[in-house]
Amino acid sequence: MKILAFAASSSRKSINKTLVTYAGEHLKELRDDVTVEVIDINDYELPLFSTDREEELGQPQLAHDFYNKIKEADGLIISFAEHNGSYTAAYKNLFDWASRIDVKVFQNKPSLFLSTSTGQGGASSVLKSAETSAPFFGADLKAALSIPSFEDNFDRTNNQLTNVELKQKLNDALFKLAL
């Protein structure tokens, strides 16, 4: 099983990238038949989407490249960063371009949606938005999990979740993804 994983964040210090990478590595420990490719959405940076730009450019190659990465995968793990209660501009822009290729951007792939933040909310607002829209955009959402207070619940030195309850919830979510 080939899993594509990415953080919906353009930050070089993204805790969501740390989380999604950890989740991918943890899934490989749970199942030896899994490979995980972690991509960086900065590699798919596109001009700000508008219908005017689309008329000028068509659908840029980077949008096709991102869409095709999803197409090649058997499943997805996405960790959503939250900016002012919503998606990051970088992710939303890439998603908008990809949705013009096919509104079912996630192509009916089994998906696990994650989110985290340094605060107690754990980016739960954006996660809820992603969960609600998942079926419309072709995600076969198997599980969703918010990790609150990332710095209190994740040990960066040993690269692991330290909160036993959250670790078990992540295990359960990964199991649902990789059935």
Summary of the structure (lengths in Angstrom):
residues: 179
radius of gyration: 15.6
end to end distance: 10.1
largest distance: 51.6
contacts: 608
relative contact order: 0.18
helix: 45%
strand: 23%
